[in-house]
Amino acid sequence: MIIFVFMKKILTVLVTGCMMALQVPAARGPVWAPAGDDIKTRWAAEVNPAAVLPEYPRPEMVREGWLNLNGLWDYAILPGNSEWKAPDGKILVPFAVESSLSGVKREVGVDEALWYERSFSLPRSWKGKRVMLNFGAVDWRTEVWVNGSKVGEHTGGYTPFGFDITSALKKSGSQKIRVKVIDAADQSWQPRGKQVKMPQGIWYTSVTGIWQTVWMEAVPQTRVKSYYAAPDIDSGRLNVKVDAENLASGDVVTVRLLEGGVGYNPEKPSSSVLCSANGPEAVLELTSPKLWSPASPYLYGLEIEVSRNGKTIDKVQGYTAFRKISAARSTDAYSAHKGVKNGYMRLFLNNKPLFQFGPLDQGWWPDGLYTAPTDEALRYDIEKTREWGFNMIRKHIKVEPARWYYWCDVLGIMVWQDMPCIADHNKTANFGRPADVAAGQMNNWPNDSFIGGTDCVVPEKWKQNFYKEWGEILSCLKGHPCITVWVPFNEGWGQFETEKVVRFTKEQDPTRPVNEASGGNYHLCGDILDAHHYPEPMMNVFERRMVNVLGEYGGIGYPVSGHIWRPTGKNWGYAGLCSSPEEVMQRYRLFADRLKVFITTGCAAAVYTQTTDVEIEINGLMTYDRLEKLPAEELCVINQDVISTPFWIE
């Protein structure tokens, strides 16, 4: 255990290549240490309260002039209707209060509120500019005050939000932020993914409060709020829609496509402009663009500038890629030369069929729960996935920080993005939920069948909230080239109005296939039919008009001594618990051989459960604290052999 000791001084924090002074309050003796004695990753020892996750949090839109507010805040857990009084102690932001790295590790009741407070000082260079207070994500209902004035509120646990706090700031001196969070988790109908108040089985510890970076930026009155770049590889065009606030008559919006490369970093933009166009809906044309793929994840730089009378008002740096994901019959574009007729529906990348194969990735950490201890840790899981020979990740019932998707873009990993569920259909576990919430979730889930599925009984206001939050997730993430499939529902958990939800998803983003109902309760209204089968791979349902995939299989459990969340708990795996890595590898290879047979008969993608162990679920290729269980070289050979399996029988 490492204890960090603070003295009263100015600490200098490195952010986006710039040095900014950040005042740290005086403290006597130890003020922070990880709480509890659960297992931790090796990165936990690298967490420094003076520079917690110091990386720029929004790689797709970089702007100079920002201040990281991660670090030690005051906190209190109070009755839900109480006002802030005195702090209970210190919490390390942005780690959820239930996590070890928060330094607190306390639960927040449904009828309680989690409060935060901290002071800060503005850099002198920000004088005369608008100041935005940004939150990467806070779970779930958030209210924010600055210097006693309420600046806004937000609902939703998975998307960034921010407030213009300029009018609430004092002209000089110390400023104060106060945040109140209420989170019912699975005791209501909010999107909450795998979180439950009573963890068990496949359901994990609840996460409350700030769990992504808190930061401020200085912006002009007229500024770029967001943009969306949609590539068309068939025409060589890039359609860029810019949302710019407070444009005046005569203002010019200019979009420039910059020379890029594999590993492109928007914080160090290229100076080579390939093409440009003016207007908030700009069309850029490029002859023979370099295409993004797992084999060559080429990214282009993107620069967006707002100017007035020839003078730059605002400028942001971003990135994009030319790539196309589609669903089509393999014979239509690729296999005709083999004499294959009436081919199966496949997933195509850049107009060529590609078997998408990867692990189910829960994105949980034993020390940070929803939050990786460091950016290196966040990247590590993706690097390992590539090293194991996979080309895809299914991000399961969770949304990650923007930097996770950036690393997938950079490293060349395709992503199936799930919507965090609002419910489940568990009829046996006792989760202590209100009677109406429990009753509404008792829907039928007939996996491996077209018959018998029913919807959850979701109150109307929570249906509308689902559309709000899913819409925000789609809007926030659709600019990332790595994402290839949207998954709004999984195994009937909180499933409702499937046809309407699919239409809504396609309206928000018509460029990607929609996997309407991973694992059952099919309505045949999306692009993909997704079967789950544990432990061995099997396709018990098939619909020739759709892309057929095996959305989950595997779960070969192997507990590694000294790396188990609850050594005396009911640890389990879908395929039982093996006693050695050799036994795991033998079963994994057998499953891969069976999967290759299904590929030749129409299976277009597969997802193996899973990247890591999570709490008492011992299904991972790594332990919960990220120790590899199997030789990466052997896994890579097996997985690459699966991906390269021909889509036809010779």
N, C-alpha and C positions, 0 to 999 in steps of 0.2 A: 504494500500500500504506500502510495506517495502522498505526502502532505506538502502543499504549497503555502509558503509563508509570505505575506504581503507587508511591506513597509510603506509609509506615506510618501508617495512620490508620483511623478508622471511616468507612466509606462508607454512606450512607443510600440504601436501595433502596425505591422506591415499589411497593407491591404491594397490589392490591385496595383502593386508596384509603387505605391505612394506611401509616404510616412505620415501618419496622423496621430496627434496627441490625444490620449484617452485618459481622463481622470479616474483613478481608482481610489475609493475611500480607504481611510486608514483602518487598520485592523490589528488586534492584539492576539498573537498566537494563531493557531490553525483556524481557518474559516471555511475550508472546504476539503472534503475527502469523499471518495465513493462510499455509498451506504450499503450495508449488508455484506454477506459473505458468499453470495452466489458466484459462480464462475464468471470470468471476464475475458474479453479478447486481449491480445497483446497490445492493442492500440489504446486501451484504457490508461495505461501508464504514460501515454504521450499527451493526454488531455491537460491543457494548461489553462486555468481560469482566466489568465490575462490575455489569452488569444485563443478562444474557443471557435473552431471552424472559421478561421479568418479569411477563407477564400471568397472571392466575389460570388454572390449567391445566384446570379441571373446571367449565365454565360450567353444566352441567346440575345441579350440586349444590354450591352455594356456601356455605361456612361461614367465619365470621370466625376469625382467629387462625391464620395460616399463614406459613411461612418458605421462600423460594425458595433452593434449594441449587445452582442452576446457577452456572457460573463455572469458575475454574481449579482443577483437582484435580491431584494427583500421579498418574502412571501408570507402568506397566511392562508389557512383553510378555515373558513367561517360558515355559519349558517347562510343559506342562499339569499335571504332577504336582508342580511346585515351589511353595513358599510365598513369600509376599511378602518381598522383601529391601529393596532400595533403589530409588527411582524412577528411571526413564529420563529424566524431564522432566515438563513440564506439558501437560495436555490441557484444552481448553475444552469442558466439558459444557454442553449435551447433543448435541454433534456427534460422529458416529461417527469412530473413529480413522483410517479410510481417507480421510476428507474433508479438504478444504483448511481449512475453518473450525475444525477441531479443533486446528489448529496442529501436527499430527503427520504425517498423510498416510502412514501405514505399514500394511502388510498384516499380518494375524494368521493364522498357519498353523493347519491343522486340529489339530495336536498341541501348539498353544500356548494360553496363557491370557492374557487382558487383565485387568490389575489396576488398580483405582482406589483412591485414599485422599484423604481431606480431614478437616479438623477444623472444628468449629462450636461455638457457644455458644447455650444456650437462653435465650429471653427470660424475664425474671423473672416476667412475668404468667402463664407456663405452669405455675408451681408448683402441684402437687396435681392436675394433669390428666394424662390418658393422652396419649402422644406417638406419632403414626403417621409412619413414614417411607414415602413414596410414590414410585413410579417410573412415569412415563407409559408407557414401553416400553423394554425392553432386549433386544437380540438376541444370544444366544438362551438359554443356560443360565446362570442368575445365582445366586450365593451372596453373602450379606451378613452382615458382622460389625459390631457396634457395641462399641467399647471392648474388643475382643478376644473378645466373646461372639457366637456365631453366632445371628442372629435369624431366619433363614429362607432359603429358596431358591425359585426359580421357573423354569419352562421355558416358552418361547413368546416370540416377538419382536414381538408386535403389540398386546398388551393391557396395561392398567395393573394394577399389583399393589402391595401395601404390607404392612408389618409393624408390629405394636405393639412398640416398642422401649423402653418405659418401664422394664422390669426391668433392662435393660442399661445404663441411663444412670447416670452418677455424680451425686452430689448437687449438685455445683457444679463450675465450671471448664470447661476445654476438653474436648470430646467428640470421638471419632474414629470415622469410618465407613470401612470397607474393603469393596470389591466385587470379586468375581472373575467373569469371563465367559468362557465357551467357546462357540464358534460354528463348526460344520462347514459351514454354508451348503449348497451343492449337492453336497457330498461325502457327504451322508447323506440322510435322508428327512424332515427337519424342514421345516415351512412356511417358505419363503424367497422366494417370488415371483420377481422377475426377477434376483435376486442370483446371481452365479457367481464362482468364484475366478479364472476365465480369461475376462474380458469379451469379447464378440463379438456381432455382429448385433443381435438384439433382447434380448440378455442383458447386464446391466450390472454395474458394480463392486460387489463385496460390501460389506456394511455390518455392522460388528461393535460390540457394546457398547451403551452408553447413547445413545439417540437422541431421547428426549423428556425433558421437564422432570423433575427430581428435586426433591421438596419435602416439607416436614413440616407437620403440622397438630396443634393441640392439641384433643383431644376429651374429652368426659365418658365415664365408665364405661358408662353407658346412652346409646346414640346411634343415629342413623340410619345404617345401613350402605349402603343403596341403595334405590331405588324404581323402579317401572315404571308409567307412566301410559298406559293404552290407551283411546283415544277411540272412541265409537260415535256417529257423526254422525246416524244414523237415529233414535236415541232421545234424543239430546242428553245422553248420559251419559258421564262420564269415570270409568273404573275404575282406581283407584290402589292398587297393592300395595306396601306399605312393609316392607322388611326392617330391623327394629330389633333391636339386640343388647342383651342383659342387661336386658330389661324385667322389672320387678317387678309383683307383684299390685297392681292399682289404678292403674298408670301409664296415661296417656291419650295416644294418638297422634291428632293432629288434622291434617287435610289441608285447605288453603284454596286455592281458585282465585282468582287475582287478576286485575284488569283489566290488559290488556296492550296490544299494538299491534305495528305493523310496526317491526322493529328493537329489540324488547324486550331489555333488559339485566338479567339476574338479579342482577347486583352492585348495581343500583339498583332494588330491587323496588317495585312499586306498593303504595300503602297502602289501595287500594280492594279489599275482599273481595267477590267476586261470589256465592260459595257456599262451604260447608264441610261436612265430615263427619268423624266420629270412627272410629277403628279401623284396624288394619294393612291391612285390605282395604276401603277406603273407596269409596263410590259417590257422585259429585257430579253433580248435574243442573243443566243450563243450558238455558233456553228460547232457541231460535234462535241457537245459537253461531255466531260468525264463523269461517269456514272458511279454513284455510291452503291456498294455491296459489301457483304461480309469479307469477301476476298480483297476488296480495295475500297475502304470507307473514305472516299474523297469528299472533302468539304470545301465549299467556296466561302470566302468572306463576303459580308454584306454590310454596306454602310448607308445609313439613312440620315439625311441632313435637311434641316429646315432653315431657309435663309430669307432675309428681308432686305431689300435694296442692296443686294450683293453681300450682305454681312451675315455670317452664320449665327443663328439663334440657338439651335440645338443640334447635336449630332450623337448618334448611337452606333455602336459596332455590334454586329451579329454574325450569323453564318447560316448557310443553307446547303442543300445538296440536290442534285438531279438524280431522282430515282422514281420508279413506278412500281406499285404493288397492285395486283389485279387477280381476279378469279376467272379461269377459262378452261376449256377442254384442252387436254394436252395435244390432241391431234390437230387442233386448229392452228397452232403456231410452231410446233416443234417436232412431233413424232410421225408426221405423215411419211417422211422418208423411210420409216421402219415398216410401213404398211399397216399401221395400227388404225383401225376405224372405230368410230363411236367411242372415243377415249373417255376417261374419267375426268371429272372436274379437278383442277389442281390450283394451287397458289403459284402465281407467277411473280418473279422479281425482274424488272427491266425486260419484260416480254419473253422471259424464258422460265419454264417451270423449275421450281426449286423446292425440295423437301425441307420444311422448316422443323427443326428438332432442337429441343432445349429443355431445361429444367423448370419446374414449378418453383418460383422464387418468392418466398413470403416476406423477405425484407425485415426480419426481426433480429435484434441484438441482445445478448444476455445482460449487457451492461447499460445500453442506451434504449432498449426496447424498440421504438419506432426510429430512433436516431442513431446513425453510425457514429462511433467515437471521433473519427477523423475523416477527412476527404480521402486519404489513402485507403482507409478501411472501406469506404463506400465504393471505391474503384476496384478493390481487391476481388470482391465476389464476381464482378463482370470479367475481370482478367482471368480468373480461374475458370469461368464458364467457357471462355475462348480456348484456354489451355486444354480443357477436357474435350475439345473438338466439336462443341455445339455451335450452332449459328443463330440461336434464338433463346429468349427468356420469356416465360409467361409471368408477368408481374401480377401476383395473385392477391386479389381483394385488398390492394393497397396502392396508393400513389406515392411516388418518391419525390425528393427534392429535385429541382431543375438540374442540379449538377449530376445526378445519377443518369438522367437521360442524355445529358451532354457527353458523359463518358461512354454510353452506349453508341451515340453518334460517332464519337472519335474512334472507338475500338472496333466498330463494325458488328454489333450484335442487334438483331431484329428483336422487337418487343411486341408481345401481345399484352395489351393493357386492359386489366379488369376494372370494373366499377366496384368500389367497396360496398359490400352488401348492407341492406337495411334490416335484415332478419335472417332467420334460418328455419328449418322445418323439424328441429329436434323434438321428438315426442317422448323421449325417455329421460333426458338430463334435467335436473332441477336447477334452473338458473335464477330462481327467486324473482321472476318478472311479474309485473302487474297482470291481472287476469285477462284484461282485454288485449294486451300486447301478446301474451302467451297464446291466447286463442286464435288471434289473427295469423299466427305463424304455423298453425297446424295444417298446412297444405300437404297435398300428396306429391311425392317426387318419384315417379316411376323411371328410374334410370334403365337404360337399355330397352326402352319401349316408347312407341309413339302414342300409347293409349294410357289414359288415367291420370294425367297430370292436372293439378289445379293451382290456381293463383293464391297468394297470400291475401288476406283481407286487410288491405292497407288503408288507413284513414286518408281522406282526400287531401288534407293539408300536407301530409307526408309524401303523397304522390307528387304534389307540386314541388316540394322541397327536393325530391329525388331528381326531377327534371332540372331544377336550378343547379344543384351540385354537379350532376353529370354533365350539364351544359358547360359549367365553368371548367371542369376537368378537360373536356374535349377542346375547348377554346384555348386553354393553357398549354396543352400538350401537342396539338395537331401540327405544330411547326417543326417538331422533331422528326428527322428522317428515319430514325430507328423504328418508330412505331409502325407496324404493318397490319395489325388486327385490333379491333375494338371488341370488348367482351362485356356487355351490360349486365348479364345475369349468370350465376353459377349454381347448378344443382337445385334450382327452385328456391334459393334463399331470398326471400323478399320479392319474388318474381310477380309482376303484375303487368297488364296491358302490353304484352310482349310486342305485338305488331306495331303499336303506337310508339313504343320505346325504340324499336328498330328504325322506324321512319324518322323519328327525332334525331337519332344518331346519324343517319345518312344525310339529313338536312344540314346538320352541323359540319359534317365532313363526308362528302361524296367520293373521296379519293381512296378510301380503304374499305376492305371487306368487314362485315359485321358478323361476329360469332354470337348469334342471338341468345343461346341458352346452353352454356357449356355444361355437359353432363346430364342433360335430360330436361323434361318439360318442353319439348320441341313444338314450335308452331310453323316451321318451314317458311318463315318470312324473311330470313336473313340470307347470308351467302354461305354459311358454314353449318354443317351438322356435326356435333361434337359429342363423342361417346367417352365415358369414363369406365375403366375396368381395372380393378385391383385383385391381386398384385400383377399377374402376367398380362401382357398386351392382348387385347381381343376386340374385334369390331362386331358387336352383336346387332347393331342397327346400321342401315345404309340407305341413302337416298341419292339416286343417280343424278338428279337435277342439281345437287349441291356439292360443295367441296366437303368431303368426309375426312374428319380428323379424329385422332385419339387424344383427347384433351387432358387426360390424366391416366397414368398407370405407374406401377413400380412400388415404391415404398419398401425397399429392402432394408430392414432395420439392423443396425449394428451399434450397440452402446460401447463407447470407449471409456475405460476406467479413468477417472480424474477429469473427465470432460462432459459430465452429465449434470443437467440443471437440477434435478431432484434424484440423487442416488438411491433414495429409498422409496421413490414414487412409482406410479404405475406406468413406467416407460414402455413404449410400444412401437411397432412398425406394422404396416399393412401386410407385409409378407412374413411377419414374425420377426424374431431377433436372431441374427446369425452370430456365430462365436468367433469368427476370424475374417480378416480382409479377403482371404482366398475364397472363402465360402460366398461372400458377397459378390466377388468378381465372377465366380462361376455362374451364379444366378443372373447377374447382370448380362453376361454374354449370352446366356440362353434366351433371356427376354429379347435381346437385340436380334437374334436370329429369327425369332418368331415375328418380330416387328417387320423385318425385311420381307417376309411373305405377304403381310398385309399391304405393304407399299406397292407390290406388284399388282394387287387386286383393288387398288383405289384409295388407300389411305394416303392423304396428302401432307400430313404433319403429325407430330407426336410430342407429348410433354411428359417428361419423367419426374416423378415425385421423389426427392426434391433437392434443392441446392444445399441446405443445411438442416440439421436438427433444429427444432424450435420447442423450447420448454420440454415437456415429456414426450414429444413426438420425435422418435429416433429414426427418421426416414432419410436423413441427409447424406449427401456425398461428402460433406464436411460435418464436423461436430458443431454445436451451437457456438462455441468460441473459436471456430474457424481452423480446426485441425483437419487436414485431409485424411480421409479414411482409405483411399485407394490410390494406386500409382497413376499419376496424370497421363503418362505416356501410353499406358495400356488403354485407359478410357478413351483417349483421343483416337487411337487406331479403330476401336470398336465403333465409336460415334461417327467418325468420318466414313466408315464403311456403310453405316446405315444411310447417311445423307446421300452417298453416291450410288445407292441402289437404283438400277434402271426402273423407269416408270412403265415398263412393258415386259412381257415374258418373251424371251428370245425363242 
